[in-house]
């Protein structure tokens, strides 16, 4: 074997190894992205669920990874599966899911690139032998050029997936920072209050006012709640941070509150807030 042919042969071997390694990096990025694509569970079992999800991904083939990538991250909103309901509704449950909203043409192009990448990866790992002609300088030069073109495609996909993963990780960090902050705690408390049976019943009573001006006496509405579901009024301070019904109506943001002057004292009035 002359020096030129030996150099070409070594070049092809080096490029084969390089491209295989790059493909493994792409595979690793797909697993990392899919590992973050859905996080759900109760505070007690979220970590276990996430660990199990990532463990399953470690044994998923390249073809399986890209199919899951499509179905979990590239589906249109109407195609996306709904969040699963918790087994025990008494336990706090949360779920986050990522989706990349691409234009149809961009989505089709990305899916085609993933298909091509998987096919070329399989060809490199399992069917490269027909290109391996160490006795022919022209064949080795052709194989080298093919591997160089392949590298450019792999790098383009690697860079795109790396950007996606960085965006997901940044978003999750921002969400974690928010939910652990005082603003996040207040947001959770507000959702808890707005979805409570107490506010639901007060809003229903205020939505059917007896007064022609559209206002409802808060004391009258509270009497209705007491008759229908006295438990809804119990332990208001522990549940919602305020005992006063007026303060809770204001805090909910779903009700307008006003004070009406009476000959002796005042009367608190409520009505549904416009647009709520």
C-alpha positions in Angstrom: 0.0 0.0 0.0 1.5 3.3 -1.1 1.7 6.3 1.2 -1.2 8.2 -0.5 -3.6 5.2 -0.2 -2.5 4.5 3.4 -3.2 8.2 4.3 -6.6 8.0 2.7 -7.4 4.8 4.5 -6.4 6.2 7.9 -8.4 9.4 7.1 -11.6 7.3 6.5 -11.1 5.3 9.7 -10.6 8.5 11.7 -13.7 10.1 10.1 -15.8 7.0 10.8 -14.9 7.1 14.4 -15.5 10.9 14.6 -19.0 10.6 13.0 -20.0 7.7 15.2 -19.0 9.8 18.3 -21.0 12.8 17.0 -24.0 10.5 16.4 -23.7 9.4 20.0 -23.7 13.0 21.2 -26.9 13.6 19.2 -28.4 10.5 20.7 -27.4 11.8 24.2 -29.0 15.2 23.5 -32.3 13.5 22.4 -32.4 11.6 25.6 -31.6 14.7 27.6 -34.4 16.6 25.9 -36.9 13.8 26.3 -36.0 13.5 29.9 -37.1 17.1 30.5 -40.1 17.0 28.1 -42.5 15.9 30.8 -42.2 16.1 34.5 -45.2 15.2 36.7 -46.2 13.7 39.9 -46.8 14.5 43.6 -44.1 16.1 45.7 -43.3 12.6 47.1 -42.9 10.7 43.9 -41.8 13.2 41.2 -38.1 12.4 41.6 -38.9 8.6 41.3 -41.0 9.1 38.2 -38.3 11.3 36.6 -35.7 8.7 37.3 -37.8 5.9 35.8 -38.4 8.0 32.7 -34.7 8.6 32.2 -33.9 5.0 32.9 -36.3 3.9 30.1 -34.7 6.4 27.7 -31.2 4.9 28.2 -32.2 1.7 26.4 -34.3 3.4 23.6 -32.9 3.1 20.1 -32.1 6.1 17.9 -35.2 5.5 15.8 -37.4 5.2 19.0 -35.9 8.4 20.4 -36.7 10.5 17.3 -40.2 9.0 17.1 -40.8 10.1 20.7 -39.2 13.4 20.0 -41.8 14.0 17.3 -44.8 12.8 19.3 -43.9 14.6 22.5 -42.3 17.8 21.4 -43.4 18.5 17.8 -47.1 17.8 17.9 -49.6 20.5 17.3 -51.7 21.5 20.4 -54.8 19.6 19.1 -52.7 16.5 18.7 -51.0 16.6 22.1 -52.0 14.1 24.7 -53.8 15.5 27.8 -52.1 15.5 31.1 -52.8 12.3 33.1 -55.0 12.6 36.1 -53.5 11.8 39.6 -54.4 8.5 41.1 -55.1 10.0 44.5 -57.0 13.4 44.0 -56.3 14.3 47.6 -52.6 14.6 46.9 -51.0 17.7 45.4 -50.2 17.0 41.7 -48.3 19.0 39.1 -47.3 18.4 35.5 -45.1 20.3 33.1 -44.8 19.5 29.4 -42.7 21.1 26.6 -43.7 21.5 23.0 -41.9 23.4 20.2 -44.5 25.3 18.2 -43.0 25.2 14.6 -44.5 26.3 11.4 -45.6 23.2 9.3 -42.8 23.6 6.8 -40.2 23.9 9.6 -41.6 20.9 11.4 -41.6 18.8 8.3 -38.0 19.8 7.5 -36.9 18.9 11.0 -38.7 15.6 10.9 -37.1 14.8 7.5 -33.6 15.7 8.9 -34.2 13.4 11.8 -35.2 10.6 9.5 -32.1 11.2 7.3 -29.8 11.4 10.4 -31.2 8.1 11.7 -30.8 6.4 8.3 -27.2 7.6 7.9 -26.3 6.7 11.4 -27.6 3.1 10.8 -25.7 3.0 7.5 -22.5 4.1 9.2 -22.8 1.7 12.0 -24.1 -1.4 10.1 -23.7 -1.0 6.4 -20.5 1.0 5.7 -18.6 -2.0 4.5 -19.5 -1.6 0.8 -17.8 1.8 0.9 -14.7 0.4 2.5 -12.4 -0.4 -0.4 -8.8 0.0 1.0 -7.3 -1.2 -2.3 -8.8 1.7 -4.2 -7.6 5.3 -3.7 -10.6 6.7 -5.6 -13.1 4.7 -3.4 -11.3 5.9 -0.2 -11.4 9.5 -1.4 -15.1 9.1 -2.2 -15.8 7.6 1.2 -13.8 10.4 2.9 -15.9 13.0 1.1 -19.1 11.2 2.0 -18.1 11.1 5.7 -17.2 14.9 5.6 -20.7 15.7 4.2 -22.3 13.5 6.8 -20.4 15.3 9.6 -21.8 18.6 8.5 -25.4 17.3 8.8 -24.7 15.7 12.2 -23.2 18.9 13.5 -26.2 21.0 12.2 -28.6 18.7 14.1 -26.4 18.6 17.2 -26.3 22.4 17.3 -30.1 22.6 16.9 -30.8 20.0 19.6 -28.3 21.7 21.9 -30.1 25.0 21.6 -33.4 23.3 22.3 -32.1 21.6 25.4 -30.5 24.8 26.7 -33.9 26.6 26.2 -35.8 23.9 28.1 -33.3 23.9 30.9 -33.4 27.7 31.2 -37.2 27.7 31.2 -37.3 25.0 33.9 -34.8 27.0 36.0 -36.9 30.1 35.7 -40.0 28.2 36.7 -38.3 26.7 39.7 -37.0 30.1 40.8 -40.5 31.5 40.4 -42.4 28.8 42.3 -39.9 28.9 45.2 -40.2 32.7 45.5 -42.8 34.7 47.5 -44.5 35.6 44.2 -44.8 32.0 43.3 -46.2 31.1 46.7 -48.8 34.0 46.3 -49.7 32.7 42.9 -50.4 29.2 44.2 -52.4 30.6 47.1 -54.5 32.7 44.7 -55.2 29.7 42.4 -56.2 27.7 45.5 -58.6 30.5 46.7 -60.1 31.1 43.2 -60.8 27.4 42.7 -62.2 27.0 46.2 -65.8 26.0 46.9 -66.2 29.1 49.0 -65.5 31.6 46.2 -67.5 29.5 43.8 -70.6 29.7 46.0 -70.1 33.4 46.7 -69.7 34.1 43.0 -72.9 32.1 42.2 -74.9 34.1 44.8 -73.5 37.4 43.5 -74.3 36.4 39.9 -78.1 36.3 40.7 -78.5 39.6 42.6 -81.9 40.5 44.2 -81.0 44.2 43.9 -81.7 46.0 40.6 -78.3 47.7 40.8 -76.5 44.4 40.4 -75.0 44.3 43.9 -75.5 41.5 46.4 -75.3 41.8 50.2 -72.2 39.8 51.3 -74.0 38.8 54.5 -76.9 37.4 52.3 -74.4 35.5 50.1 -72.7 34.1 53.2 -76.0 32.9 54.5 -76.6 31.0 51.2 -73.1 29.4 51.5 -73.8 28.5 55.1 -77.1 26.7 54.2 -75.6 24.9 51.2 -72.2 23.9 52.4 -71.2 25.1 55.9 -67.8 23.3 55.5 -66.9 25.8 52.8 -66.8 28.6 55.5 -64.8 26.6 58.0 -61.2 27.3 58.9 -60.9 30.2 56.4 -57.8 31.6 58.1 -55.9 28.2 57.9 -57.1 27.5 54.3 -56.8 30.9 52.7 -54.8 33.2 55.0 -57.8 35.5 55.8 -60.8 34.9 58.0 -62.8 38.0 56.7 -65.1 37.1 53.8 -64.7 40.7 52.6 -60.9 40.3 52.5 -61.2 36.9 50.7 -63.6 38.3 48.1 -61.1 41.1 47.4 -58.1 38.7 47.4 -59.8 36.4 44.9 -59.8 39.1 42.2 -63.1 37.5 41.0 -65.5 39.8 42.9 -65.9 43.5 43.2 -66.5 44.8 46.7 -68.1 48.0 47.8 -69.3 49.5 51.1 -72.8 51.0 51.4 -73.5 53.5 54.1 -76.5 52.7 56.4 -78.2 54.9 59.1 -76.2 52.8 61.6 -73.0 51.3 60.2 -72.2 50.0 56.7 -73.1 47.0 54.5 -70.6 45.1 52.4 -71.7 44.4 48.8 -70.3 42.1 46.2 -70.7 41.5 42.5 -68.9 39.4 39.9 -65.9 41.3 38.4 -66.4 42.0 34.7 -64.6 39.4 32.5 -64.1 36.9 35.4 
